[in-house]
Amino acid sequence: MILLGQDVAADWLLIDEKLARRVAGVMGFQVKGTLGVLVIAYRTGLISRAEVLDATKTLAMSSVRLSQKLLEWFEAQLT
């Protein structure tokens, strides 16, 4: 993903994994995670609060790990 970002001169990368986010940041990329993209979609009116919360529940039931601290940050962004 990071190499592709370099090849296409991406403005930002969508990465959730902590180590990859750090590497991308050191390489000068802005990084957004899945929850960050959901916040942007909500704030711009692309999806409703209920849809954002449903997506988060789906993520939590998948193999994606969401820490309590991250969930608290996320919920604060929706107010």
Protein Blocks (a to p, Z undefined) as FASTA:
>chain_A
ZZmmmmnopabdcdfblklmmmmmmnopacddfklmmmmmmmnopacfklmmmmmmmmmm
mmbdcdfklmmmmmmmmZZ
